[in-house]
Amino acid sequence: MSSYDVVIVGGGPSGAAAAYDLANAGFSVVILDKKNFPRFKPCAGGLTTKALHRLRYSIAPIIRNTTQTMVVGYGTGRQNTLTTQAPICALTVRTELDQFCLEKTLQQGATFEKISGIKSIHQSTDRVTLITKNDQSFECKYLLGADGAHSQVRKLTQEFSPDRTAVALEGIIPFERLNKIPEFTFDFGVVKKGYGWLFPKHDHLNIGLYTRRPDEASLGKSELKLYAQARLGIDNIDHVCGFPIGTGGEFYRPKAERVFLVGDAAGMSEALLGEGIHNAIKSGQAAASAIISTKTSNRSALESFKNDCKPVMEDAHNCRKIARVFYKTLPLAFPALSRYPIGPMAMNGFAAGLTLTECKRHMTRFNISPTVTEPLSLTEYKQISA
Ligand SMILES: Cc1cc2nc3c(=O)[nH]c(=O)nc-3n(C[C@H](O)[C@H](O)[C@H](O)COP(=O)(O)OP(=O)(O)OC[C@H]3O[C@@H](n4cnc5c(N)ncnc54)[C@H](O)[C@@H]3O)c2cc1C
């Protein structure tokens, strides 16, 4: 039996972020993943400024592109272009991002082991034991379920049952296939309760569809081809792949003293755009910080975790409320979003590294350009990426 302070199931953004902080604080940590890295994970690889801020290190070597321009469309019809004073998104290839973050984490002293899958999890007052499908045992003081939207840790511990998950589908088009390289684009309404995206990345385009209500929307290869045909005039897309996105984290009420869910396993992605990397990192760091705090505080890790997760849950809650209204009233909401003052306020807020909740606060104060008070200039942006 192998013994650690913390066992983390899943080496994606949430697991790596938690492992990085724990290893840095001197805890013995192992990341268990059913895949060897580098591995493929369906994802458009877009990191907002707030996600870049969250990371403990620069990911400059693997950023393929950054953008200060965002095209927002209504269906495949009219489009408006919004520009921001600083970059709004850094585009990466997800396989490269996760490999890079895992390497940084292993450099801190965490270890990695490929496992066959999880058979069972046993909790006692002071330990947790995880048994893999081929009967390896891992014993730890704390176990983190960072194993994504299909979380096995969540299912085995019954810590949380999300009533609904969002879904996204993506594919790749090499630039040489295109007559014109499109801008960074979100076309709202091409899918029911969702949008289509075009993310240009150095030598290829990542194209995809997102819906927050897969029970209402039809989302498959043929819909993606139709979208590509309408926007790009071609429908030859490589590596088309879909995956659920864990949402509903605002309803997660951690109960177990020694098992915490983070990232998509805990439904931490936001439901408006399906952005998940930021909250995955933030919730992973919250779990790490709760465990680290037990060294110096009498408060239990569970109590600290509940407290530290509140901002992520509040943002998930706000995004869900806004998503519900936004997609329901799209014909009215779209013009508001894509024009002055709401569009620029939101875009400049995101470029400044604000969450949607923080953007909303700025908007209710009618602060048109939060970048004026919280600037993230190009120079500063380059420093993050330096
Ligand atoms: C098509 C698509 C596009 C997206 N685009 C973006 C985007 O541009 N920007 C953004 O912010 N978010 C995006 N998302 C959401 C984002 O991918 C997720 O929110 C994010 O990956 C969640 O990170 P995580 O660490 O919680 O889980 P994951 O990244 O899913 O990592 C889970 C890890 O656990 C491992 N695992 C799973 N089960 C087990 C098991 N039983 N045993 C051991 N290991 C296991 C997996 O192999 C994986 O390595 C997108 C999602 C999809 C589907």
The ligand as a Tripos MOL2 file, in Angstrom:
@<TRIPOS>MOLECULE
LIG
   53    58     1     0     0
SMALL
NO_CHARGES

@<TRIPOS>ATOM
      1 C1        -15.2380   20.9510  -26.2760 C.3       1 LIG1
      2 C2        -14.8900   21.7040  -25.0170 C.ar      1 LIG1
      3 C3        -14.2880   22.9480  -25.0990 C.ar      1 LIG1
      4 C4        -13.9350   23.6480  -23.9360 C.ar      1 LIG1
      5 N1        -13.2890   24.8450  -24.0530 N.ar      1 LIG1
      6 C5        -12.9150   25.5190  -22.9330 C.ar      1 LIG1
      7 C6        -12.1530   26.7210  -23.0430 C.ar      1 LIG1
      8 O1        -11.7770   27.1720  -24.1350 O.2       1 LIG1
      9 N2        -11.8370   27.3840  -21.8960 N.ar      1 LIG1
     10 C7        -12.2080   26.9220  -20.6570 C.ar      1 LIG1
     11 O2        -11.9150   27.5800  -19.6580 O.2       1 LIG1
     12 N3        -12.9040   25.7520  -20.5360 N.ar      1 LIG1
     13 C8        -13.2460   25.0300  -21.6210 C.ar      1 LIG1
     14 N4        -13.9050   23.8330  -21.5030 N.ar      1 LIG1
     15 C9        -14.1650   23.3120  -20.1510 C.3       1 LIG1
     16 C10       -12.8800   22.6990  -19.5580 C.3       1 LIG1
     17 O3        -12.3220   21.7760  -20.4800 O.3       1 LIG1
     18 C11       -13.1460   21.9920  -18.2430 C.3       1 LIG1
     19 O4        -13.9210   22.7990  -17.4190 O.3       1 LIG1
     20 C12       -11.8270   21.6680  -17.5240 C.3       1 LIG1
     21 O5        -11.0790   20.7520  -18.2600 O.3       1 LIG1
     22 C13       -12.0880   21.0710  -16.1360 C.3       1 LIG1
     23 O6        -10.8460   20.7460  -15.5610 O.3       1 LIG1
     24 P1        -10.7500   19.5740  -14.4680 P.3       1 LIG1
     25 O7         -9.3520   19.5410  -14.0120 O.co2     1 LIG1
     26 O8        -11.8130   19.7310  -13.4700 O.co2     1 LIG1
     27 O9        -11.1050   18.2230  -15.2720 O.3       1 LIG1
     28 P2        -10.4770   17.6160  -16.5900 P.3       1 LIG1
     29 O10        -9.7190   18.5880  -17.3350 O.co2     1 LIG1
     30 O11       -11.6070   16.9040  -17.2620 O.co2     1 LIG1
     31 O12        -9.4350   16.5350  -16.0500 O.3       1 LIG1
     32 C14        -9.8630   15.3380  -15.4430 C.3       1 LIG1
     33 C15        -8.7030   14.3480  -15.4450 C.3       1 LIG1
     34 O13        -9.1150   13.2010  -14.6900 O.3       1 LIG1
     35 C16        -8.7730   12.0270  -15.3860 C.3       1 LIG1
     36 N5         -9.7450   10.9980  -14.9860 N.ar      1 LIG1
     37 C17       -11.0510   10.9520  -15.2900 C.ar      1 LIG1
     38 N6        -11.6160    9.8650  -14.7110 N.ar      1 LIG1
     39 C18       -10.6270    9.2390  -14.0270 C.ar      1 LIG1
     40 C19       -10.5940    8.0570  -13.2370 C.ar      1 LIG1
     41 N7        -11.6810    7.3220  -13.0070 N.pl3     1 LIG1
     42 N8         -9.4120    7.6830  -12.6980 N.ar      1 LIG1
     43 C20        -8.2900    8.4220  -12.9010 C.ar      1 LIG1
     44 N9         -8.2710    9.5590  -13.6490 N.ar      1 LIG1
     45 C21        -9.4210    9.9490  -14.2020 C.ar      1 LIG1
     46 C22        -8.8340   12.3980  -16.8490 C.3       1 LIG1
     47 O14        -8.0230   11.5450  -17.6420 O.3       1 LIG1
     48 C23        -8.3340   13.8450  -16.8190 C.3       1 LIG1
     49 O15        -6.9420   13.8950  -16.9980 O.3       1 LIG1
     50 C24       -14.2470   23.1070  -22.6560 C.ar      1 LIG1
     51 C25       -14.8600   21.8510  -22.5650 C.ar      1 LIG1
     52 C26       -15.1720   21.1530  -23.7340 C.ar      1 LIG1
     53 C27       -15.8160   19.7980  -23.6070 C.3       1 LIG1
@<TRIPOS>BOND
     1     1     2 1
     2     2     3 ar
     3     2    52 ar
     4     3     4 ar
     5     4     5 ar
     6     4    50 ar
     7     5     6 ar
     8     6     7 ar
     9     6    13 1
    10     7     8 2
    11     7     9 ar
    12     9    10 ar
    13    10    11 2
    14    10    12 ar
    15    12    13 ar
    16    13    14 ar
    17    14    15 1
    18    14    50 ar
    19    15    16 1
    20    16    17 1
    21    16    18 1
    22    18    19 1
    23    18    20 1
    24    20    21 1
    25    20    22 1
    26    22    23 1
    27    23    24 1
    28    24    25 2
    29    24    26 1
    30    24    27 1
    31    27    28 1
    32    28    29 2
    33    28    30 1
    34    28    31 1
    35    31    32 1
    36    32    33 1
    37    33    34 1
    38    33    48 1
    39    34    35 1
    40    35    36 1
    41    35    46 1
    42    36    37 ar
    43    36    45 ar
    44    37    38 ar
    45    38    39 ar
    46    39    40 ar
    47    39    45 ar
    48    40    41 1
    49    40    42 ar
    50    42    43 ar
    51    43    44 ar
    52    44    45 ar
    53    46    47 1
    54    46    48 1
    55    48    49 1
    56    50    51 ar
    57    51    52 ar
    58    52    53 1
@<TRIPOS>SUBSTRUCTURE
     1 LIG1         1 GROUP 0 **** ****
